[in-house]
Amino acid sequence: MTVKEELHQLIDRLPEDRLEHARELLDELGGVQLDVDEVPLSQSELDSIARSLEDIKAGRTASFEQVKRENGL
């Protein structure tokens, strides 16, 4: 399964009340140009992603607005 397919599945599983947050995060990433084929992820980065996905599945998330407030943005 490709990363894009995995992301689609994650989005499909998000509760309706989290979709706007996901859209905002993805929109923020839209300006970043990443060439994922040039630099492979380290094991530490892969582990961090796995922990983050588990947090999302368990509902341990914060809204985009909450993160901005907590970081003085």
Sequence and secondary structure as in RCSB ss.txt:
>XXXX:A:sequence
MTVKEELHQLIDRLPEDRLEHARELLDELGGVQLDVDEVPLSQSELDSIARSLEDIKAGRTASFEQVKRENGL
>XXXX:A:secstr
  HHHHHHHHHHHS GGGHHHHHHHHHHHTT    TTTS   HHHHHHHHHHHHHHHTT    HHHHHHHTT 
